[in-house]
Amino acid sequence: MADFVRARLQPRNTVSGSGSSSSSPSSPEPPIDDDGDFFISQKNDSVSSIAGSIDRDRSISPTNECPRPKNPIDRLPPELLISVFAKLSSPHDLLSCLLVSKTWARNCVDLLWHRPLCNTQKHLQTVARSVHDPQAYFPYIDLVRRLNLSNLSDQINNGTLTAFEECKRIERLTLTSCAQVTDQGIINLVTGNKNLLALDITGLVAITDETIQTLAEQCPRLQGLNITHCRKVTDESLVSLADHCKYLKRLKLNKCNQVTDEAIVAFAQQCPSMLEIDLQDCKEITDTAVIALLSNGRGLRELRLTQCHMITDNAFLQLPTHLTFESLRILDLTACHLLHDSSVERIIDSAPRLRILVLSKCTEITDRSVLAVTKLGKNLHDIHLGRCHLIKDEALIELVKACNRIRYIDLAGCHNVTNKSVRLLATLPKLRRIGLVKCQQITDDSILALANPRGRPQFESNLERVHLSYCTRITLQGIRALLENCPKLTHLSLTGIQTFFMHPILTQFCREAPSEFNDEQRTVFCVFSGEGVKELRRYLEEELREALRFGDDLMEEDGEASHVTGMMQSAQISGDVDDEMDLEFDGAEA
């Protein structure tokens, strides 16, 4: 494309030189304190997963000066032209605009090149070649601001990155799962780049403190860092990073099991703008780190402490009583099994605007915690109470009355939950997803309530995902009603329910079991997603009435049923239920 553009834009009787790397005076510098969304997901997009939107230099002037514009549209200031071009979503449309005139080219080339598409090896080679083309009409090296190579993760290595070592204006760099990349590749890429705002190196298991130390020395404007699964990183480099990168806002240290309180306290004290921090599976983290984060991070919006098993009630009860966290929206305490009701009450009093609260596997909490959560009222959107086996119907009924904007509730493994509370949960007007895995007291009464929550057929259900695995008292009648009355349903899990997993006619619409499941788990696996839900609904509507005339065909003989029961028990003993529940609530669609 660079050759084609150069040929079209080359002035007559002149030879084009390399362009200037300076930006137009009308283009604003990107602000240091960028406040955007943490996760931005766009297909084949180079947007980093850990930083928000920023302003860009959009106007690049080549060496050759343009003559006085003759067209009225060419007299528009660059700001207006850029605003118009920015409305075009298709790269092909932008390319067409680029070929209209030099004025248009100067003001839309950055929109094409700030995020080069590198989702195939061919595209990557084209971009790399254009960046180093000495005859290029524009300085493409300076135009690349976002680079995402995660779509080619298995093909990316240190050699691949050398093509971009001279691109010192990259602001977001995403190398997720590029496991062949080592310290040297990252160091060469970021050295000299003072513009880097976000780096995602999730899954680069070879990365060590050397890379983090280089980031600290070379990238003072860094705002987002994701080093999930970088298990070789230690406190030493992270403390240095906290000392040098004062603008850090988003930090993901998932499964960095060498991280301790020392590093987290440093971030809490040195990075006052911290908005989101994820410490999942950092098993060395204790109350000290949590107290430091909450005491210093009054603007904290998201705190994830999944499987930080050493956290106790003191992490919250020892906080100063006057502290409130008005900005805190997401708190994940999954598997913090040492927490009790007193901690939950203190959390709710201090963070009255929580939207998402995850208390799954906090096995010591009771109805008292749920009653405390009711104080959140309309602010509460998602509540996760999976395997909190002490919770009963009475508290859930009060929760529904007080928090009528709940969109997702997980009650997996809550054995005391019955039809009484599920019928009331079904009336939540915004409910999109409900998890009832292994709630073995519920029957078709609950399913019929979910299918028709107001008892009137003219009201359409909003349910999108329903998890009913191991609810063994549910029958085909209930599931038929659910499918008929929930047109938005895209996920239905029925693992371990004999009526379904024993019939090839129905399981033909299931998705494949996860590769890590053993034979027993695969046998009872029964999850419908996406098109599988549509196919199951269509089959039941068209064929099942005829098939149901022969009741014996849909029932198993006693001996076979006993074999299945024993197989299910074996699967549960081996941890199948826990594994299946975890996989379902990760939210992956087929």
Buried (B, 14 or more C-beta within 10 A) or exposed (E): BBEEBBEEBBEEEEEBEBBEBEBBEEBEEBEEEBEBEBEBEEEEBBBBBBBBEBEBBBBBBBEBEBEEEEEEEBEBEBBEBBEBBEEBEEEEEBBEBBBBBBBBBBBBBBBBBBBBBBBEEEBBEBBBBBBEBEEBBBBBBBBBBBBBBBBBBEEBBBEBBEBBBEBBBBBBBBBBBBBBBBBEBBBBBBBEBEBBBBBBBBBBEBBBBBBBBBBBBBBBBBBBBBBBBBBBBBBBBBBBBBBBBBBBBBBBBBBBBBBBBBBBBBBBBBBEBBBBBBBBBBBBBBBBBBBBBBBBBBBBBBBBBBBBBBBBBBBBBBBEEEEEBEBBBBBBBBBBBBBBBBBBBBBBBBBBBBBBBBBBBBBBBBBBBBBBBBBBEEBBBBBBBBBBBBBBBBBBBBBBEBBBBBBBBBBBBBBBBBBBBBBBBBBBEEBBBBBBBBBBBBBBBBBBBBBBBEEEEEEEBBBBBBBBBBBBBBEBEBBBBBBBBBEEBBBBBBBBBBBBBBBEEBBEBBBEBBEEBBEBBBBBBBBBBEEBBBBBBEBBEEEBEEBBEEEEEBEBEEEEEEEBEEBBEBBBEEEBBBBBBBBBBEEEEB
